[in-house]
């Protein structure tokens, strides 16, 4: 499974030897504020996104790169059970 973030949407690609599925979900995490976040996952995403925006000299000054990196970090935190279900 692979996730690609583009602006307000995330595309999930699942493939194996027999099938290829693509799902798109619009969640507006590129512009949501912390107060607008609906769960811990979204709050984590928004927090990481804001930190990256405020520290462009360290990594991503390009919005697409910054959002994709935020997606990868947030998904990693979720997989490691740092982000739990609400």
C-alpha positions, -999 to +999 in steps of 0.1 A: +000+000+000+012+035-009-003+069-001+004+100-021-007+134-008-017+161-033-031+192-017-064+185+000-066+148-010-047+116-004-046+088-030-042+053-017-028+027-041-031-010-033-017-035-057-005-071-058+001-096-086-036-098-095-051-064-090-045-027-088-068-004-068-067+033-063-088+052-038-090+090-034-101+108-002-105+145+002-098+155+038-086+191+034-056+185+057-035+209+036-055+239+051-072+226+083-062+243+115-056+223+147-090+234+160-107+220+129-090+186+131-116+159+138-094+133+155-059+126+168-046+115+134-057+148+118-043+168+148-010+151+144-010+158+107-018+195+112+009+198+139+036+182+118+025+203+088+028+236+108+062+227+122+075+220+087+060+253+074+077+272+102+111+255+097+115+255+059+152+259+062+155+224+075+137+205+048+107+212+025+100+247+012+078+231-015+042+225-004+038+192-023+070+178-007+060+191+027+026+175+025+039+142+013+065+141+040+038+150+066+017+121+052+046+096+056+054+107+091+018+107+103+012+072+088+044+060+104+032+073+138-001+055+133+015+022+124+037+024+155+006+030+176+016+065+186-017+077+172-045+057+188-082+056+179-103+083+194 
